[in-house]
Amino acid sequence: MEYRSLSFGNIKTLSARERRNLVLVESLTDPDAPAPVWDGASSEAFGMLCGRIAKARLNNRPVILSIGAHVIKRGLSRLLIAMIREGIITHLAGNGACSIHDFELAFLGGTSEYVPAAIEDGTFGMWEETGRWMNEAIQDGAKHGRGIGEALALYANARPERFPYLDDCVFYQAWRNGVPATYHIALGTDIIHQHPIVDFAAIGQASGEDFHRYCASVADMDGGVFINFGSAVIGPEVFLKALSIARNLGYPTFDVTTANFDLIDLGDYRASIGYDDPHYYYRPRKNIVNRPVSRGGMGWHFAGDHAQTLPHLYAKTRTLIADKNHASG
């Protein structure tokens, strides 16, 4: 049987410079601003998590931060960059949308289109600069054995005239500071997959390289911390597979700390639940909070808006690290 396949060759694109953006570099959160009110900031569990992050970094153990795209869309790029520069984060992982919003902020100074209107006439996601430049970067990166994060950073670094906002670009600052930024792609989910020059083999190759690099970080996680902010599917699924690979290869990964931050309140998230409970199908509960620490370590879930929770995580952790450094010095 011969199956139909739709060609993308005649897809029409528009300039992103003509678009109204909902997120602007001018509105990004200042890392030194007081953290917004969040009820969980004073909890014993949150204090213990921050203490474990500080201990991990003081002992030169990894802290992996996995994010969903709304961390970028909530204007938190500068906090992520501060955590990278200060050595709190040793690996940043995200889905494809994370890289796209970050890339658009770097060249355009804005990101996040208004989708309800654009989907009506087929213009949603059809942005020439975003689609062409990112696909060019990924295709070149695949040819040279690079992951998506590194490929995007090198592409931007070679064309500074196109990217006036690199100081606020997370994957670029990660690259500048020697921190892996890896992007784990589900084909067909991202707007750059709609562009006429898309090469899915190149995307798979580069994202596959990122997964290998991610697995290397996870394999080194004994005594380390894994934190997930708002990735409900890609983040927890990729983490669990990487953890299984590490354990299959004999790496000690049982003294680990995990934490999940999201809007959803899970109640008693350590209680056993069955297939009839909708929370059973919320992947972070199983894949991040509970299953990875079944033989040691500790996992937590925290409910709250990223714009509240991430500033508190950064502020408390950096204070603990500074205090412990001062005490030991």
BAFI-3210 file (N, C-alpha, C; in Angstrom, 3 decimals, decimal comma, padded with zeros to 6 digits):
// residues 329
n [1|2|3|4|5|6|7|8|9|10|11|12|13|14|15|16|17|18|19|20|21|22|23|24|25|26|27|28|29|30|31|32|33|34|35|36|37|38|39|40|41|42|43|44|45|46|47|48|49|50|51|52|53|54|55|56|57|58|59|60|61|62|63|64|65|66|67|68|69|70|71|72|73|74|75|76|77|78|79|80|81|82|83|84|85|86|87|88|89|90|91|92|93|94|95|96|97|98|99|100|101|102|103|104|105|106|107|108|109|110|111|112|113|114|115|116|117|118|119|120|121|122|123|124|125|126|127|128|129|130|131|132|133|134|135|136|137|138|139|140|141|142|143|144|145|146|147|148|149|150|151|152|153|154|155|156|157|158|159|160|161|162|163|164|165|166|167|168|169|170|171|172|173|174|175|176|177|178|179|180|181|182|183|184|185|186|187|188|189|190|191|192|193|194|195|196|197|198|199|200|201|202|203|204|205|206|207|208|209|210|211|212|213|214|215|216|217|218|219|220|221|222|223|224|225|226|227|228|229|230|231|232|233|234|235|236|237|238|239|240|241|242|243|244|245|246|247|248|249|250|251|252|253|254|255|256|257|258|259|260|261|262|263|264|265|266|267|268|269|270|271|272|273|274|275|276|277|278|279|280|281|282|283|284|285|286|287|288|289|290|291|292|293|294|295|296|297|298|299|300|301|302|303|304|305|306|307|308|309|310|311|312|313|314|315|316|317|318|319|320|321|322|323|324|325|326|327|328|329]
n.u [000,850|000,500|001,259|-000,019|001,909|002,616|003,977|006,168|007,103|005,811|005,010|004,166|005,974|006,391|007,832|009,240|009,666|007,529|005,662|003,555|004,707|004,341|006,088|008,869|012,310|012,733|011,065|012,016|012,654|014,490|017,257|018,151|016,027|013,541|012,087|008,851|005,864|005,405|003,839|005,078|007,726|008,650|008,506|009,449|010,225|011,025|013,201|014,887|015,350|016,746|018,964|020,103|020,757|022,710|024,606|025,274|026,539|028,688|030,081|030,895|029,085|026,612|023,960|021,105|018,941|015,801|013,541|010,305|008,815|007,448|008,907|010,754|008,894|007,685|009,419|011,907|014,527|016,899|017,277|017,831|020,234|021,804|021,960|023,414|025,843|026,753|027,330|025,400|023,688|024,547|023,848|021,559|018,393|015,894|012,754|011,910|010,505|011,523|014,081|013,340|011,863|013,885|015,799|014,401|014,117|016,789|017,444|015,362|014,403|012,010|009,280|006,788|003,955|000,523|-001,555|-004,361|-005,541|-003,739|-003,801|-006,086|-005,795|-003,657|-001,152|000,151|003,140|004,674|007,271|009,809|012,557|013,017|012,439|014,113|016,752|017,164|016,863|018,965|021,137|020,893|021,116|023,735|025,060|024,442|025,918|028,455|028,499|027,331|025,237|021,892|021,750|024,470|024,908|023,118|024,186|026,773|026,094|024,820|026,939|028,700|027,420|026,973|025,790|023,205|022,076|021,359|020,795|022,213|023,193|021,046|020,376|019,771|020,771|023,055|024,581|024,938|026,610|028,814|029,695|030,448|028,508|026,421|023,686|020,934|018,573|015,537|013,778|010,492|009,317|007,500|006,289|007,176|007,460|009,485|009,503|007,715|008,781|009,842|012,497|013,037|014,746|014,293|015,873|018,304|017,523|016,831|019,345|020,936|019,485|019,629|022,363|022,405|020,922|022,684|024,662|023,205|022,604|025,154|025,480|023,425|024,316|026,311|025,164|025,085|024,759|023,928|021,504|018,319|016,133|012,930|011,169|008,098|007,891|005,839|005,782|007,964|010,335|010,176|009,969|012,312|014,226|013,753|014,388|017,098|018,124|017,654|019,367|021,852|021,948|021,787|024,275|025,863|026,433|026,591|023,704|021,925|021,902|020,320|018,685|015,499|013,216|010,107|008,531|005,520|002,298|000,221|-001,441|-000,662|-001,481|-001,112|001,564|003,161|001,659|000,256|-001,399|-004,064|-004,996|-007,389|-007,201|-006,709|-004,282|-002,421|-001,549|-000,034|003,026|005,435|005,041|005,448|007,797|009,738|009,481|008,985|009,713|012,558|013,856|013,436|015,235|016,774|017,773|015,724|012,566|010,608|007,583|006,515|004,061|003,228|003,466|005,892|007,129|007,104|008,254|010,824|012,475|012,648|013,944|016,434|017,338|017,417|019,106|021,543|022,210|022,597|024,803|026,712|026,894|027,855|030,290|031,535|031,659|033,375|035,628]
n.v [-001,200|002,227|005,116|008,378|011,392|014,569|017,309|019,914|021,944|024,191|025,759|028,828|031,449|033,973|037,101|037,180|039,576|041,150|040,486|040,528|040,230|038,405|038,151|039,950|041,052|043,230|042,874|040,788|038,916|040,268|038,803|039,644|040,850|041,027|037,927|036,867|036,450|033,226|030,457|028,017|028,567|028,719|026,193|023,084|021,045|022,395|023,835|021,699|020,633|022,773|022,829|020,367|020,806|022,810|021,346|019,372|020,886|022,020|019,731|019,130|017,765|016,923|019,156|018,915|020,648|020,489|021,809|023,085|024,915|027,101|028,186|029,847|031,480|032,739|034,678|034,134|033,831|035,211|034,446|031,718|031,956|033,252|031,207|029,363|030,751|031,098|028,589|026,893|025,332|022,496|021,227|021,880|021,066|020,767|020,905|021,094|023,522|025,164|025,812|027,245|029,555|030,762|031,186|033,001|035,204|035,906|036,839|038,501|039,860|039,354|037,031|034,402|034,229|035,291|032,763|031,910|033,556|033,273|030,572|030,308|031,126|029,711|030,811|030,430|029,910|030,105|031,350|032,968|033,688|032,382|029,650|029,121|029,859|028,369|025,739|025,701|025,927|023,564|021,586|022,011|021,518|018,799|017,609|017,860|016,380|017,538|018,458|019,858|022,126|023,027|023,444|025,552|027,586|027,947|028,731|031,203|032,552|032,887|034,784|037,469|039,885|039,313|038,593|040,393|040,130|038,310|038,248|037,610|035,076|031,779|029,206|030,071|031,379|029,220|027,626|029,377|029,225|026,629|024,731|022,030|022,392|020,804|019,586|017,955|016,382|016,024|014,904|016,929|018,550|021,162|024,591|025,022|022,719|023,041|024,414|025,000|024,075|022,107|019,351|016,319|014,155|015,329|016,776|014,660|013,407|015,405|015,873|013,355|013,207|015,095|013,670|011,584|013,100|014,090|011,691|011,082|013,025|012,311|009,775|010,430|011,155|010,342|011,389|013,780|016,176|016,276|018,396|019,322|021,652|022,238|020,608|018,326|015,979|015,394|015,983|014,287|011,760|011,491|011,666|009,343|007,299|007,849|007,458|004,734|003,722|004,534|003,027|000,469|000,306|000,191|002,413|004,143|005,358|005,902|007,387|009,924|013,083|014,300|016,620|018,092|020,815|022,431|023,687|022,092|020,636|017,876|016,690|014,115|013,026|010,837|008,692|005,495|005,042|004,115|002,989|004,292|006,819|010,083|011,381|009,392|009,279|011,459|012,169|013,237|012,692|009,911|009,379|011,152|012,049|009,725|006,981|007,091|007,279|005,000|003,241|004,698|008,077|011,051|012,366|015,178|017,110|020,287|022,771|025,561|028,781|029,212|031,700|032,443|030,286|029,588|031,953|031,883|029,426|029,950|032,182|031,181|028,966|030,027|031,635|029,740|028,332|030,381|030,994|028,579|028,401|030,639|029,914|027,731|028,916]
n.w [000,000|-000,774|000,968|001,671|001,657|002,862|001,276|002,383|000,875|-000,269|001,827|003,279|004,731|007,289|008,358|011,535|012,687|012,271|014,078|016,994|020,252|023,294|025,366|026,454|026,329|027,928|030,052|031,572|034,535|037,226|038,694|041,207|042,402|045,018|045,937|044,864|046,904|048,170|049,446|049,986|050,473|053,076|054,049|055,607|053,895|051,557|052,500|053,138|050,586|049,311|050,955|050,295|047,635|047,917|049,401|047,535|045,510|046,912|047,391|044,929|043,310|040,817|039,749|038,113|036,036|034,755|032,421|031,428|028,684|029,701|031,755|030,513|029,196|031,314|031,885|033,091|032,328|033,058|035,688|035,394|034,002|035,915|037,825|036,397|035,907|038,508|039,279|040,349|038,823|036,957|034,656|032,116|030,919|028,391|026,529|022,984|022,624|024,621|023,636|021,380|022,260|023,719|021,705|020,066|021,778|021,845|019,254|018,512|020,688|021,788|022,328|021,994|020,502|019,770|019,859|019,405|017,371|015,227|014,496|013,103|010,436|009,522|009,978|012,311|013,968|011,651|011,116|009,512|010,150|012,640|012,011|009,747|010,574|012,941|011,990|010,136|011,900|013,423|011,450|010,539|012,928|013,331|011,305|012,326|014,621|016,874|019,669|019,979|021,681|021,820|019,072|018,443|020,043|018,952|016,371|016,847|018,054|015,949|014,473|015,573|014,886|014,221|016,592|019,042|021,739|023,331|025,904|027,441|026,708|027,327|026,455|025,169|027,152|028,833|027,231|027,062|029,659|030,003|030,639|029,962|027,760|026,915|024,512|024,085|021,808|020,541|017,609|015,384|017,230|017,458|016,316|014,438|013,025|011,077|009,011|005,596|005,075|006,898|008,353|009,397|009,997|010,677|012,950|014,642|014,825|016,122|018,479|019,520|020,104|022,140|024,023|024,672|025,963|028,085|029,404|030,318|032,298|034,068|034,811|036,530|038,871|041,593|044,853|043,922|042,543|041,009|039,366|038,310|036,463|035,565|033,261|031,993|030,534|028,548|030,096|032,540|031,285|029,713|031,737|033,303|031,506|031,011|033,568|033,903|031,936|032,996|035,384|034,329|033,136|035,314|036,910|040,012|041,242|043,335|045,670|045,516|045,020|044,233|042,729|041,933|040,410|039,919|038,767|039,610|042,403|044,214|046,532|048,932|047,731|047,925|048,525|047,698|044,658|042,387|039,030|038,617|039,563|038,482|038,986|038,851|036,271|035,888|034,955|036,270|039,001|039,297|037,779|038,585|041,316|042,914|041,890|041,135|043,604|045,037|046,143|047,818|048,794|048,287|047,317|046,240|045,781|044,702|044,695|042,737|041,077|038,541|038,441|041,042|042,491|041,370|041,751|044,594|044,987|043,806|045,362|048,027|047,820|046,838|048,998|051,041|050,000|049,929|052,673|053,725|052,406|053,488|056,168|056,056|055,139]
ca.u [000,000|001,236|000,669|000,135|002,869|002,400|005,198|006,188|007,822|005,070|004,589|004,468|006,458|006,312|008,925|008,914|009,804|006,214|004,775|003,436|005,189|003,786|007,214|009,913|013,508|012,625|010,242|012,585|012,817|015,817|017,597|018,394|014,781|012,947|011,236|007,429|005,325|005,056|003,605|005,974|009,107|009,027|008,247|010,613|010,636|011,752|014,491|015,717|015,777|017,781|020,148|020,715|021,387|023,948|025,559|025,729|027,488|029,900|030,790|031,166|028,140|025,804|022,571|020,503|017,658|014,972|012,493|009,357|008,966|006,845|009,926|011,225|007,780|007,384|010,421|012,877|015,817|018,036|017,510|018,524|021,607|022,506|022,234|024,488|027,092|027,189|027,669|024,330|023,245|025,635|023,295|020,215|017,715|014,569|012,144|012,178|009,930|012,460|015,125|012,749|011,598|015,194|016,389|013,692|014,518|018,175|017,565|014,235|014,078|010,650|008,820|005,431|002,915|-000,842|-001,892|-005,746|-005,826|-002,850|-004,144|-007,271|-005,443|-002,478|000,114|000,768|004,460|005,308|008,187|010,939|013,861|013,093|012,482|015,279|018,026|017,316|017,096|020,329|022,053|020,784|021,650|025,187|025,495|024,352|027,043|029,687|028,342|026,964|023,866|021,132|022,157|025,774|024,768|022,481|025,115|027,837|025,469|024,642|028,252|029,314|026,600|026,520|024,967|021,811|021,627|021,781|020,379|022,837|023,378|019,849|020,095|020,147|021,662|024,336|025,325|025,342|027,782|029,933|030,133|030,805|027,411|025,622|022,266|020,474|017,165|015,032|012,760|009,431|009,137|006,168|005,734|007,769|007,150|010,520|009,212|006,782|009,488|010,139|013,828|013,217|015,380|014,008|017,014|019,285|016,986|016,992|020,765|021,428|018,814|020,196|023,639|022,067|020,503|023,912|025,311|022,319|022,824|026,432|025,251|022,606|025,142|027,211|024,269|025,123|025,033|023,481|020,100|017,585|014,970|012,107|010,251|007,006|007,830|004,937|005,929|009,315|011,319|010,161|010,197|013,729|014,994|013,630|015,150|018,520|018,449|017,703|020,610|022,976|021,956|022,094|025,715|026,563|026,775|025,855|022,789|020,851|021,898|019,924|017,570|014,690|012,138|009,262|007,799|004,475|001,091|-000,721|-001,306|-000,841|-001,870|-000,112|002,117|003,888|000,679|000,034|-002,679|-004,337|-005,287|-008,621|-006,893|-006,055|-002,905|-001,528|-001,062|000,829|004,317|006,448|004,803|006,085|009,108|010,703|009,376|008,917|010,445|014,026|014,412|012,887|016,316|017,592|017,533|014,454|011,900|009,560|006,790|006,127|003,065|003,325|003,823|007,351|007,593|007,262|009,081|012,227|013,234|012,928|014,954|017,713|017,757|017,744|020,248|022,781|022,523|023,148|026,146|027,592|027,085|028,718|031,634|032,078|031,960|034,526|036,808]
ca.v [000,000|003,491|006,093|009,787|012,198|015,962|018,101|021,225|022,852|025,423|026,463|030,263|031,947|035,410|037,591|037,295|040,983|041,789|039,825|041,042|039,229|038,509|038,159|040,844|041,060|044,323|042,461|039,619|039,063|040,565|037,790|040,251|041,396|040,170|036,852|037,052|035,628|031,827|029,800|026,893|028,991|028,531|024,810|022,278|020,293|023,282|024,097|020,510|020,552|023,777|022,367|019,281|021,408|023,451|020,297|018,745|021,738|022,147|018,462|018,974|016,823|017,635|019,591|018,954|021,355|020,211|022,839|023,243|026,208|028,214|028,840|030,948|032,383|033,513|035,741|033,730|033,519|035,774|033,615|030,520|032,341|033,495|029,903|028,771|031,487|030,919|027,185|026,143|024,356|021,894|020,750|022,385|020,268|021,271|020,410|021,953|024,854|025,956|026,344|028,198|030,833|031,309|031,635|034,200|036,316|036,274|037,618|039,403|040,592|039,011|035,706|034,013|034,847|035,075|031,587|031,719|034,217|032,795|029,220|030,383|031,304|028,933|031,546|030,089|029,283|030,170|032,488|032,687|033,737|031,320|028,347|028,937|029,941|027,236|024,538|025,783|025,643|022,153|020,777|022,118|020,832|017,346|017,202|017,892|015,589|018,395|018,475|021,045|023,273|023,511|023,919|026,868|028,547|028,222|029,482|032,583|033,126|033,239|035,813|038,360|040,977|038,852|038,226|041,470|039,905|037,076|038,290|037,034|033,805|030,734|028,191|030,706|031,584|027,889|027,267|030,233|028,831|025,220|023,930|021,458|022,698|019,770|019,731|016,612|016,776|015,160|015,389|017,418|019,368|022,499|025,396|024,918|021,517|023,461|025,227|024,241|023,451|021,188|018,055|015,586|013,297|016,171|017,051|013,439|013,199|016,375|015,631|012,115|013,549|015,728|012,632|010,935|014,011|014,102|010,422|011,181|013,805|011,504|008,682|010,982|011,823|009,896|012,557|014,977|016,598|016,486|019,261|019,524|022,783|022,427|019,697|017,266|014,753|015,166|015,980|013,065|010,556|011,437|011,407|007,958|006,462|008,089|006,830|003,296|003,469|004,680|001,882|-000,707|000,315|-000,007|003,642|004,299|006,508|005,660|008,478|011,065|013,923|014,750|017,551|018,534|022,053|022,631|024,333|021,102|020,185|016,423|016,157|013,189|012,497|009,586|007,627|004,588|005,301|003,164|003,472|005,075|008,168|010,835|011,736|008,284|009,496|012,646|011,497|013,625|012,045|008,594|009,314|012,054|012,148|008,465|005,810|007,182|007,235|003,824|002,538|005,679|009,461|011,654|013,121|016,097|017,870|021,604|023,420|027,016|029,428|029,277|033,057|032,498|029,224|029,618|032,970|031,425|028,375|030,604|033,030|030,384|028,097|030,824|032,077|028,593|028,063|031,461|030,844|027,416|028,775|031,591|029,184|026,858|029,715]
ca.w [000,000|-000,835|001,882|001,296|002,412|002,499|001,084|003,026|-000,005|-000,587|003,036|003,257|006,016|007,546|009,192|012,960|013,088|012,110|015,030|018,356|021,197|024,639|026,306|025,960|027,171|028,898|031,195|032,234|035,981|037,750|039,704|042,514|042,943|046,057|045,421|045,174|047,986|047,868|050,731|050,207|050,708|054,484|054,449|055,957|052,716|050,647|053,134|052,996|049,191|049,062|051,665|049,531|046,453|048,377|049,755|046,297|044,797|047,723|047,249|043,488|042,720|039,814|039,910|036,779|036,009|033,580|032,382|030,347|028,013|030,446|032,574|029,672|028,911|032,516|032,002|034,108|031,694|033,799|036,874|034,937|033,670|037,184|038,439|035,606|036,139|039,895|039,506|041,023|037,829|036,186|033,386|031,842|029,899|028,069|025,299|021,833|022,789|025,433|022,761|020,432|022,934|024,064|020,443|019,614|022,640|021,523|018,017|018,313|021,904|022,194|021,927|022,388|019,691|020,214|019,052|018,970|016,094|014,168|014,055|012,238|009,021|009,182|010,140|013,590|013,934|010,329|011,208|008,642|010,818|013,646|011,374|008,877|011,291|013,853|011,191|009,623|013,001|013,799|010,356|010,589|014,136|013,126|010,452|013,110|015,829|017,995|020,142|019,585|022,486|021,363|017,696|018,462|020,634|017,989|015,271|017,302|018,325|014,672|013,821|016,649|014,354|014,190|017,930|019,943|023,125|023,798|027,356|028,051|026,041|028,277|025,883|024,836|028,395|029,290|026,428|027,462|030,996|030,030|031,185|028,874|027,591|025,987|024,134|023,843|020,836|020,028|016,242|015,070|018,306|017,508|015,127|013,403|012,250|010,031|008,016|004,367|005,013|008,023|008,090|010,620|010,313|011,372|014,285|015,413|015,092|017,110|019,757|020,020|020,733|023,419|024,969|025,149|026,915|029,249|030,112|031,019|033,517|034,975|035,316|037,553|039,808|042,986|045,685|043,215|042,608|039,757|039,598|037,120|036,535|034,623|032,112|032,452|029,744|028,027|031,175|033,341|030,485|029,353|032,949|033,734|030,574|031,252|034,842|033,666|031,197|033,930|036,298|033,524|032,886|036,575|037,617|041,280|041,141|044,289|046,641|044,692|045,451|043,104|043,077|040,832|040,659|038,923|039,299|040,123|043,786|044,194|047,832|049,464|046,486|048,177|048,750|046,577|043,980|041,323|037,677|038,601|040,037|037,400|039,337|038,486|034,909|035,883|034,904|037,259|040,295|039,284|037,134|039,226|042,775|043,647|041,398|041,158|044,963|045,718|046,841|048,527|048,411|048,672|046,263|046,674|044,811|045,194|043,849|042,690|039,818|038,366|038,733|042,492|043,057|040,931|042,476|045,952|044,913|043,541|046,482|049,222|047,545|046,757|050,359|051,757|049,475|050,387|054,113|053,980|051,943|054,456|057,404|055,861|054,787]
c.u [000,883|000,515|000,916|001,155|002,758|003,727|005,069|006,773|007,128|004,550|005,048|004,884|006,370|007,515|008,455|008,987|008,488|005,218|004,713|003,803|004,626|004,866|008,344|011,118|013,420|011,866|010,799|012,852|014,276|016,158|017,787|017,147|014,239|012,017|009,782|006,978|004,958|004,982|004,616|007,386|009,571|008,853|009,552|011,148|011,457|013,128|015,431|016,218|016,910|019,083|020,870|021,369|022,722|025,011|026,127|026,784|028,788|030,740|031,095|030,327|027,186|024,430|022,020|019,152|016,973|013,812|011,528|009,438|008,395|007,818|010,511|010,106|007,344|008,472|011,562|014,259|016,996|018,309|018,237|019,990|022,418|022,865|023,341|025,821|027,642|027,464|026,617|023,819|024,468|025,163|021,882|019,611|016,332|013,995|012,432|011,670|010,826|013,511|014,570|012,484|012,906|015,874|015,724|014,019|015,904|018,271|016,508|013,961|012,677|010,287|007,383|004,375|001,539|-001,460|-003,346|-006,079|-005,017|-003,229|-005,317|-006,912|-004,152|-001,179|000,807|002,103|005,210|006,285|009,503|012,266|014,021|013,288|013,729|016,566|018,220|017,569|018,498|021,340|022,061|021,377|023,178|025,744|025,482|025,516|028,337|029,559|027,978|025,513|023,193|021,575|023,470|025,667|024,149|023,432|026,218|027,312|025,320|025,988|028,943|028,588|026,086|025,643|023,488|021,222|022,083|021,494|020,985|023,117|022,212|019,466|020,636|021,109|023,025|025,184|025,741|026,608|029,002|030,523|030,417|029,765|026,607|024,185|021,762|018,972|016,669|013,716|011,752|009,061|007,679|005,573|006,165|007,547|008,237|010,361|008,237|007,490|009,844|011,504|014,055|013,827|015,245|015,137|018,071|018,818|017,154|018,439|021,262|020,772|019,293|021,544|023,406|021,645|021,711|024,611|024,506|022,516|024,132|026,284|024,445|023,426|026,062|026,447|024,329|025,574|024,576|021,983|019,548|016,323|014,242|011,139|009,297|007,016|007,037|005,131|007,389|010,333|011,317|010,420|011,675|014,573|014,942|014,408|016,649|018,967|018,553|018,978|021,800|023,077|022,269|023,593|026,536|026,971|025,964|024,993|021,627|020,798|021,593|018,767|016,825|013,602|011,407|008,495|006,783|003,266|000,177|-000,399|-001,636|-001,317|-000,755|000,506|002,960|002,939|000,531|-001,341|-002,819|-004,678|-006,524|-008,405|-006,173|-004,609|-001,912|-000,851|-000,246|002,270|005,333|006,268|005,551|007,548|010,170|010,663|009,543|009,826|011,967|014,641|013,902|013,944|017,244|017,302|016,160|013,901|010,787|008,792|006,375|005,179|003,232|003,677|005,347|007,911|007,716|008,330|010,547|013,023|013,571|013,999|016,344|018,211|018,202|018,996|021,550|023,198|023,158|024,569|027,130|027,903|028,036|030,136|032,313|032,504|033,211|035,806|037,361]
c.v [001,246|004,528|007,513|010,465|013,634|016,697|019,445|022,302|024,171|026,153|027,916|030,716|033,465|035,834|037,724|038,734|041,745|041,317|040,580|039,926|039,484|038,568|038,981|040,819|042,148|043,917|041,233|039,911|039,312|039,538|038,359|040,883|040,485|039,128|037,107|036,111|034,247|031,076|028,691|027,271|028,722|027,086|024,075|021,539|021,156|023,610|022,918|020,362|021,524|023,389|021,262|019,791|022,045|022,412|019,630|019,598|021,920|020,872|018,135|017,874|017,583|018,066|019,788|019,648|021,087|021,206|022,610|024,665|027,377|028,863|030,025|031,968|033,190|034,544|035,420|033,402|034,015|035,012|032,334|030,822|032,603|032,175|029,158|029,434|031,257|029,466|026,390|025,039|023,814|021,321|021,304|021,562|020,851|020,581|021,389|023,365|025,748|026,603|027,411|029,547|031,528|031,900|032,931|035,414|036,817|037,119|038,708|040,286|040,334|037,630|035,508|034,798|034,585|033,982|031,564|032,366|033,602|031,414|029,243|030,486|030,573|029,687|031,205|029,369|029,401|031,339|032,174|032,648|032,587|029,962|028,124|028,895|028,752|025,933|024,541|025,395|024,160|021,261|020,827|021,385|019,322|016,839|017,087|017,163|016,393|018,167|019,780|022,274|023,871|024,089|025,317|027,927|028,921|029,028|030,954|033,276|033,586|034,373|036,816|039,511|040,589|038,713|039,279|041,216|038,622|037,076|037,644|035,695|032,664|029,724|028,790|030,901|030,253|027,460|028,078|029,806|027,331|024,309|023,347|021,963|021,745|019,889|018,408|016,745|015,668|015,691|015,747|018,333|020,828|023,263|025,309|023,637|021,817|024,173|024,396|023,559|022,444|019,865|017,240|014,628|014,081|016,488|015,829|013,168|014,111|016,171|014,320|012,335|014,222|014,690|011,873|011,805|014,084|012,827|010,442|011,969|013,010|010,371|009,129|011,516|011,363|011,059|013,864|015,192|016,743|017,279|019,459|020,675|022,753|021,586|018,470|015,948|014,515|015,034|014,694|011,791|010,409|011,100|009,932|007,016|006,619|007,415|005,311|002,914|003,518|003,473|000,581|-000,829|000,265|001,249|003,750|005,555|006,350|006,708|009,774|011,817|014,383|015,701|017,959|019,781|022,247|023,288|023,347|020,721|018,692|015,849|015,297|012,447|011,245|008,407|006,770|004,871|004,350|003,825|004,367|006,512|008,929|011,207|010,620|008,552|010,780|012,148|011,949|012,968|010,714|008,686|010,191|011,926|010,803|007,353|005,951|007,040|006,022|003,037|003,492|007,080|009,941|012,440|013,983|016,657|019,183|022,251|024,936|027,500|029,515|030,652|033,300|031,516|029,310|030,739|032,561|030,334|028,994|031,358|032,192|029,537|028,889|031,317|030,935|028,281|029,108|031,322|029,683|027,688|029,699|030,869|028,318|027,631|030,471]
c.w [000,000|000,020|001,381|002,197|001,929|002,402|001,785|002,114|-000,275|000,639|002,964|004,655|006,079|008,382|010,639|013,431|012,961|013,168|016,353|019,322|022,593|025,710|025,696|026,890|028,237|030,153|031,919|033,711|036,353|038,834|041,102|043,121|044,036|045,448|045,785|046,297|047,453|049,188|051,024|050,580|052,131|054,952|054,755|054,728|051,769|051,215|053,003|051,564|048,913|049,765|050,911|048,247|046,840|048,710|048,504|045,611|045,592|047,673|045,780|042,858|041,811|040,319|038,501|036,884|034,682|033,580|031,222|029,821|028,810|031,433|031,816|029,460|030,126|032,813|032,942|033,548|032,518|035,092|036,500|034,645|034,934|037,859|037,695|035,935|037,542|040,254|040,248|040,109|037,092|034,856|033,273|030,718|029,645|026,848|024,159|021,993|023,641|024,548|021,827|021,093|023,312|022,829|019,974|020,483|022,258|020,262|017,896|019,522|022,394|021,709|022,387|021,622|020,290|019,333|018,577|017,629|014,959|013,655|013,080|010,763|008,630|009,264|011,454|013,370|012,635|010,236|010,508|009,383|011,821|012,984|010,537|009,686|012,241|013,096|010,586|010,707|013,346|012,712|010,318|011,811|013,980|012,294|011,249|014,452|017,056|018,405|019,751|020,373|022,023|019,956|017,649|019,006|019,650|016,802|015,652|017,514|017,046|013,964|014,852|016,154|014,300|015,589|018,952|021,417|023,707|025,295|028,089|027,430|026,894|027,656|025,526|026,087|029,011|028,553|026,843|028,808|031,119|030,641|030,030|028,917|026,521|025,763|023,555|023,074|020,561|018,648|015,965|016,123|018,249|016,207|014,062|012,590|011,119|008,877|006,779|004,346|006,142|007,558|009,381|010,993|011,077|012,785|015,174|015,782|016,212|018,472|020,369|020,694|022,076|024,455|025,515|026,202|028,212|030,076|030,884|032,316|034,536|035,585|036,449|038,762|041,252|043,870|045,070|043,313|041,197|040,073|038,279|037,357|035,346|033,370|032,535|031,707|029,357|029,160|031,986|032,541|030,126|030,583|033,340|032,810|030,807|032,545|034,687|032,918|032,143|034,856|035,562|033,282|034,172|037,308|038,910|041,246|042,115|045,404|045,891|045,354|044,211|043,597|041,813|041,253|039,536|039,584|040,012|041,565|043,830|045,520|048,410|048,286|046,687|048,429|047,496|045,966|042,799|040,009|037,620|039,078|038,929|037,705|038,999|037,139|034,774|036,032|035,962|038,615|040,375|038,867|037,780|040,742|043,466|043,131|041,486|042,546|045,741|046,479|047,583|048,039|048,862|047,497|046,819|045,483|045,461|044,195|043,907|041,300|039,715|038,718|040,237|042,976|042,646|041,602|043,916|045,956|044,715|044,765|047,679|049,002|047,506|048,144|051,160|051,297|049,964|051,876|054,428|053,516|052,931|055,733|057,255|055,553|055,964]
res [m|e|y|r|s|l|s|f|g|n|i|k|t|l|s|a|r|e|r|r|n|l|v|l|v|e|s|l|t|d|p|d|a|p|a|p|v|w|d|g|a|s|s|e|a|f|g|m|l|c|g|r|i|a|k|a|r|l|n|n|r|p|v|i|l|s|i|g|a|h|v|i|k|r|g|l|s|r|l|l|i|a|m|i|r|e|g|i|i|t|h|l|a|g|n|g|a|c|s|i|h|d|f|e|l|a|f|l|g|g|t|s|e|y|v|p|a|a|i|e|d|g|t|f|g|m|w|e|e|t|g|r|w|m|n|e|a|i|q|d|g|a|k|h|g|r|g|i|g|e|a|l|a|l|y|a|n|a|r|p|e|r|f|p|y|l|d|d|c|v|f|y|q|a|w|r|n|g|v|p|a|t|y|h|i|a|l|g|t|d|i|i|h|q|h|p|i|v|d|f|a|a|i|g|q|a|s|g|e|d|f|h|r|y|c|a|s|v|a|d|m|d|g|g|v|f|i|n|f|g|s|a|v|i|g|p|e|v|f|l|k|a|l|s|i|a|r|n|l|g|y|p|t|f|d|v|t|t|a|n|f|d|l|i|d|l|g|d|y|r|a|s|i|g|y|d|d|p|h|y|y|y|r|p|r|k|n|i|v|n|r|p|v|s|r|g|g|m|g|w|h|f|a|g|d|h|a|q|t|l|p|h|l|y|a|k|t|r|t|l|i|a|d|k|n|h|a|s|g]
***
